[in-house]
Amino acid sequence: MWQFDYPWALLLLPLALLGLRYLSPYREARSAVRVPFFAAMSRAAGQTPAASGAGGNAWQLALNLLVWALLVVACARPVLVEKPIEREQPVRDLMLAIDISQSMETADYSNTAGQRVDRLSAVKEVVQGFIDQRQDDRLGLIVFGSGAYPQAPLTLDHASLQLLLDEIASGMAGPNTAIGDAIGLTIKLLDQAEERDKVLILLTDGNDTGSAITPEHAAQMAADKGIVVHTVGIGDPAATGEAKVDLSILQSISRITGGQFFRADDREALAEVYATLDHITPHKVHKLSHQPKRDLFWWPLGAALLALALYQVLAALRARLARAAVPKSVQEA
């Protein structure tokens, strides 16, 4: 399908006819020699003098009108509209914050093969499956221990995200647990994001002992920025020290931000938690459609130039033939 980008330019088409009708012919005053015997000389040469003025050449008039019409059409910018190209853009940024403190080395979980593994290995296995199902979302990864660190920026390259997830190990961020710092880092990373939905899934097996900002204060800041925080608590709430998971603080964080709190005592429960999270944060994409346009203005413009060039060639050829038809005696005279 084709169309004009500037169809209003076609209103200029009648200007040529209006100019022809109401404007006086162009006349140029030049010096000339009056020849009294011009008529006799013309009869002897077998030539008939042509009338002066632009109106006497019908072919030139038709050419001028045609060239004007082609130039106006070119100015209207005809384009060929091709088939629309659709692209899907994610509307959600989803950040994963995983506790990698020393307590995550506790081997009280099992993998899919039923083998006894540490908590972090079980978490990584479940999170990898969760990432596989989120192909339409931009995902990022934060790890935290004594401090919070961005392991992977928000990306649609989930294969690279999986590799970066495999590289984390218990204790590499320090022995303590900084839940508030992890939320604060999430706020910083999501602050410039343009997506409407911003979600943090925070998993920990301990209590906050090393944050520069309290978890409740960080949660309130996240809520003010429109970030929903879902919390997942694993580990033993009856333990002491760093190994004790603070379920009450996780419940408070999710309540303040409008998220949900989950408790996962084993790998099956953890997998069920992430299946529930996949359900309550459904895939959302925004479809963008773009129709490429191919310019066609050069067709009428080229036709106008070709018509002018062809007319000049024919005029030159006609003049040469006319000179060749004049008797040699007249040319010498």
N, C-alpha and C positions, 0 to 999 in steps of 0.2 A: 504494500500500500504506500502511496506517495501523497505528499501534501505540501502546502506552501507555509513556511514559517512566518512570512510577512505578507499575508494576502492583501492587506490594505495598499501595498505598493501597486497592485493592479489598477487602482483608481487613476493612475497616471497615464494609462493607455490612451484615453481620448485627447490628451494634450496635443499630440501630433496633428490630429485632424482639426482641432480648434486653431492651432497655429497656422495651418494651411488655409483655413477659411478666413481668419480675421487679420492675420499679419500680412503686410505688404511684401511683395517679392524683393529679394535682395538685389540691389543694382550697384554696380561699381563703375565709377567714372574713370575712363582712361583716355589717353591721347591716341588719336587715330589719324590716318591719312585718307582723305576722301578721294576715291578713284571714280571719275566720271564714266569710264567705260567698263565698270565692274560687271554689269549685266552681260555685255557682249563677251567679255572674257570668260564668264561662267558658262555661257552657251557654247563657246568654242571648246571649253574643257569638258563639256558634258556633265557638269556638276550643278546641283540645285542648292543654293544657299539655304541654310537652316535658320529658323527663327530663333532669336535670342531669348534668354530667360529660362528659369528652371521648369516652368510649367510646360514647356514644349517637349520634354523628354519623359514620356509616360513610364518607361522602364526605370529610370532613376527615381522617380516619385514612388513607384511601388517598392523599390529597394529600400528607400529611406523609411517608409512606413514599416516594412518588415524588420529592418534592423532595430528601429525604435521599440517595436513590440517584443523582440527577442531580448533586448536590454532590460526592459521593464520586467519581463518574466524572470530573468536572471536575478534582478534586484529583489524580487519576491521570495527568493531562495527556495526553490523546490528541493525537497528532500525525500529520500526513500526510507520509510519507517520499517525497520526489520522486526523480526519476532522478539517478544520481550525476553530478557534474561533475568531469571529469578535467583536470588541469593538469600540464604537464611542466616540471620544474625542472632546470637544468643541474647536473651534479655535478663539473664541471671548471672551474677558472680557468686561462686560458692567456694568458700575458703575452708580448708581442713586444718585444724590445729590438733596436733598429737603430742601427748606427754611422752618424753623420752628420758625421764629422770631415772635414777639408779634403780628405783623400785620396779620398773618395767621389766627387769631381768628375772623377776619371780616366775618360776615355771609351774603355774597352776592352771594353764589352759591347754587345749589340745587342738591339733590341726585337722584337716579333712581326712587324713589317713588314720586318725585316732592316736597319733603319737603325742607324747607330752612335750609341750613347747612353752617358751616364756611368753609373757603377755604381749610384748611388742611384736613378736613373730605372728601371733594370732591376729592381732590388730591389723598388721600389714596385709595379711592374707585376705581379710574381710574387706578392707578399704580398697584393695586392688580390684576386687569384684564390683565394688560400688562405683569406682572410677570408670570401669568398662561400660556401665549402664548410663553414664552421663555424657554421652557424646555431644550433646547440644549445648552444654554449659561450659563456661570458662571456669576452670578449677585452679586453685592455688594451694600451697602447702606451707604451713608454719609448724616448726618444732619448738618445744620449750622444755626447759629444765630449770636451771638457776636463772636463765634469761630466755627470751623469746627471739627466734631467728627465722627469717624467710628462707625456706628450703627451695621453693619453686614459686615464681611469680604467677599471676593469673594467666592462663594459657588454654588454648584449644588443642595443643599438642600433648595429648594424653599419654602417648608413648614415652615422651621425655619425662613426664610427670611420674610415670611408673618407675622409671630408672632411678629418679631422684628419691622416690619413696623407698626403693630397695637399699639405698646407700645409708639410710639412717640407722643408728645403733643406740642402745641404751647407754646413758651416761655421757654421750658426746656433747650435750648441752649443759652438763653440770648435774650434781646430785639432788638439788632442790627442785621445787615446783613453783613456777611463776605464772599462775593462771591469769592474774590481772594484766601482766605484761603481754601475754598472748592476745588477749582481747584488745589491748591498746594498739598493738602492732597491726592487728586486723583492721582497726579503724583507720590507721594511717594508710594501709595498702588499698583499702576500698574507697578512700575519701575522694579520689579523682575519677572513680569509675562512673560511667554514664548509664549503666544498666539500672533498671527500676528496682529489681529484686537483689538484695545483698544478704547472703546467708553465711553464718559461721557454724560449723559443726566442731565442737570442742570435746576432746576425749582425754580423761585423766584418771589416774589411780591414786592420787594423793591429795593433799590439802595445800593451800597457798602459803608458802613460807618465805618466798624470796622476791615478791613483786614490789616495784616502786610505787604502784597504784593499787588500791584495794580492788578485789573483783567486783564488789557492788558498784563502786564508783565507775569502773571501766564499763560495766554493763549499762549503767545509766547513760554514759556517753555514747555507747553503741546504739541504744534505743533512740537517742536524739538524732543520730545519723541515719536512722531507718534500717539498721542492721539487726536481723533476727539471729539469735544465738540458740542453737540446740545443744544441750549438754549431755554427755554420756559418761557415767561413772562406772568404773570397774575397780576391782580390788576389794579389800576387807575394811569395812567401816569400824570394826572392833579392834583393829591393830593400833599400834601406838607410833607416835613420831611421824616421820616422813611417809611411812607405808600406809597410814590411815587415810582413807578417802573421805573427804568432807562432802557428804551428799547434800547437806542443807545449803551450803554455799552454791552448789551446782543448781539446785532447785530455785534458789533466789535469782541466779543469773538468767535462767530461762524464763522465769516469771516476769522479770523486769523488761526483757527484750521481746516478749511475745512468742518465745520459742517453747520447746518441750524438753522435759528431762527424761532420761532413760537410764535404767539400771541393767547392767549386763554382767552376770556372774560367771558365764562361761562362753565358749566360742559360739555355740548355737544361739544363745541369747543375744550375743553381739551381732551375729549375722541377721537376726530378726530385727534388731534395732536399725541397722542400715537399710533393710528392706522397707521398714516403716518410714524412714527418712526419705527414701526414694519415692514413696507414695505421697507423703505430705508436701514434698517439694517437686511437683511434676515438671516434666520437660516443657519448656516454653521457648519458642523461637519467634522472631519477628521477620517476616518475609519482605525482602526488598526487591522491587521490580524495576528494571531499567530497559528501555527500548532504544537500541542504538539507531542513529540516523546517519544516512550516507548522503552527502551533498551531491545535488544534480545540477547546480547552477551553471557549471562549466559547459553543459550541453547547449543551452540557448546562447550562452556567451560565445562558445566556439562556433556555433552556427552563424552568429552575426558577423564574426571576424572572417569566416570562410566566405560568406556572401559578399562582403566588401572586397575581399581579395579577388574573388572570381570576377566581380564586376570590373575591377581595375584591369585585370588581365584581358578580358574581352574588349574593354574600351581601347587599350593599347593595340590589340590585334586589329581591331576595326580601323583605327587610325593608320596603321601601317598598310593595310589593304587598300584604304582610300588613296594613300599617297602612291601606291603602286599602280593604281588605275588611271592616274593623271598622265596624259601623253608627255613624252620626253621633251617635245618642243615647248610645251607650256611651262614645264619645270625649269627649262633653261632660260626662258623669257623672264 
